[in-house]
Amino acid sequence: MADYHQVAGGSQLKGPMTQVTLDSRNTEFWNELCGSQLARSLGITDHTPESLRRFDDAYLALYPYLTPYVTREDLAAKQVLEIGLGYGTLGQYLAARGCRYHGLDVAPAPVAIMRHRLTLVGQDPGDRIRQGSALSIPYADASFDYVYSIGCLHHTGDLPKAVQEVHRVLRPGGRAIVMLYHRHSLRRFVQLPVRYLRNCIAGRRRYAGFGETVRAYYDANTEGEAPPHTDFVSRGQVRRSLFKDFSRVRIDTRNCDAYVFLRGRIVIPRERLLGTLGRVLGTDLYIVATK
Ligand SMILES: C[S@@+](CC[C@H](N)C(=O)[O-])C[C@H]1O[C@@H](n2cnc3c(N)ncnc32)[C@H](O)[C@@H]1O
């Protein structure tokens, strides 16, 4: 853990916020389903099968590199845990592939929608979808063949502990597929500092400082508020520190913004950048780690 503090520049909990406070703030913040802005932009106001299908189509089109992390694996009859459920697109996709799907989330709303989605694919959720924290996964050691966690563990406030927990619940040879935000992305290194400076100079400051501005840019809720905590990690931190107990680690850089220059006269669409710039300086790291 000390190593992580050093290399990460002390990005874990600082100041007066305790883990208990953060857990309760996370529970409250994430109880608005992550993806609510996308749903709103699509005019989705309910969770009928048709609305969820429209949401999932749009979500998967936005992140076209996501499903190969599922289809490349042989999940049939495997014990799979997903941590950080959001709107439940990935969870339903996993469950529909014949694995023994389990879900965990700190907030009640993602748990509720995931339970609903399991019934839509003809499965009884039983106690397989639980409310709880990634920092204390409510399962015994070596319970799972796979753990999926996309965009969640960096919000917990103790990323090393969260990764240790994932390692603990995986059986030997089991695999973790984890997305964490990339510390060295073009968005975080160039685009957001420039934007922040421009806004400061123009006197347009909504957030308390640069950190909150960045958190809000990545994960604002529909009120525009920033999530309570977000960590950003480098590939080196992933390999040398966070995932050092895994026997094999592969890191893919993914995701990218569109770029607009000269007052909209030059626009480079996001789709063009996903397979190029996004593979080097993209916003997300997809980590495939074998125990
Ligand atoms: C940014 S959303 C990602 C959701 C989904 N995986 C996706 O990619 O759309 C983060 C999710 O992690 C959950 N989360 C945040 N802190 C957590 C914790 N300590 N333990 C478990 N889940 C947590 C939130 O409730 C939320 O559903």
PDBQT file of the ligand as one rigid body, heavy atoms in Angstrom, charges set to zero:
ROOT
HETATM    1  C1  LIG A 301     -19.116   4.755 -13.010  1.00  0.00    +0.000 C 
HETATM    2  S1  LIG A 301     -20.291   3.570 -12.476  1.00  0.00    +0.000 S 
HETATM    3  C2  LIG A 301     -19.902   2.225 -13.577  1.00  0.00    +0.000 C 
HETATM    4  C3  LIG A 301     -21.073   1.315 -13.790  1.00  0.00    +0.000 C 
HETATM    5  C4  LIG A 301     -20.912   0.282 -14.897  1.00  0.00    +0.000 C 
HETATM    6  N1  LIG A 301     -19.875  -0.675 -14.569  1.00  0.00    +0.000 N 
HETATM    7  C5  LIG A 301     -20.613   0.963 -16.201  1.00  0.00    +0.000 C 
HETATM    8  O1  LIG A 301     -19.474   0.854 -16.679  1.00  0.00    +0.000 OA
HETATM    9  O2  LIG A 301     -21.505   1.617 -16.756  1.00  0.00    +0.000 OA
HETATM   10  C6  LIG A 301     -19.608   3.030 -10.923  1.00  0.00    +0.000 C 
HETATM   11  C7  LIG A 301     -20.407   1.942 -10.239  1.00  0.00    +0.000 C 
HETATM   12  O3  LIG A 301     -19.627   1.468  -9.123  1.00  0.00    +0.000 OA
HETATM   13  C8  LIG A 301     -20.455   1.419  -7.975  1.00  0.00    +0.000 C 
HETATM   14  N2  LIG A 301     -19.623   1.618  -6.780  1.00  0.00    +0.000 N 
HETATM   15  C9  LIG A 301     -19.039   2.762  -6.352  1.00  0.00    +0.000 A 
HETATM   16  N3  LIG A 301     -18.347   2.527  -5.216  1.00  0.00    +0.000 NA
HETATM   17  C10 LIG A 301     -18.491   1.217  -4.935  1.00  0.00    +0.000 A 
HETATM   18  C11 LIG A 301     -18.020   0.363  -3.894  1.00  0.00    +0.000 A 
HETATM   19  N4  LIG A 301     -17.267   0.837  -2.883  1.00  0.00    +0.000 N 
HETATM   20  N5  LIG A 301     -18.360  -0.938  -3.910  1.00  0.00    +0.000 NA
HETATM   21  C12 LIG A 301     -19.154  -1.447  -4.904  1.00  0.00    +0.000 A 
HETATM   22  N6  LIG A 301     -19.645  -0.687  -5.914  1.00  0.00    +0.000 NA
HETATM   23  C13 LIG A 301     -19.310   0.629  -5.929  1.00  0.00    +0.000 A 
HETATM   24  C14 LIG A 301     -21.482   2.515  -8.192  1.00  0.00    +0.000 C 
HETATM   25  O4  LIG A 301     -22.638   2.323  -7.425  1.00  0.00    +0.000 OA
HETATM   26  C15 LIG A 301     -21.729   2.424  -9.695  1.00  0.00    +0.000 C 
HETATM   27  O5  LIG A 301     -22.755   1.507  -9.990  1.00  0.00    +0.000 OA
ENDROOT
TORSDOF 0
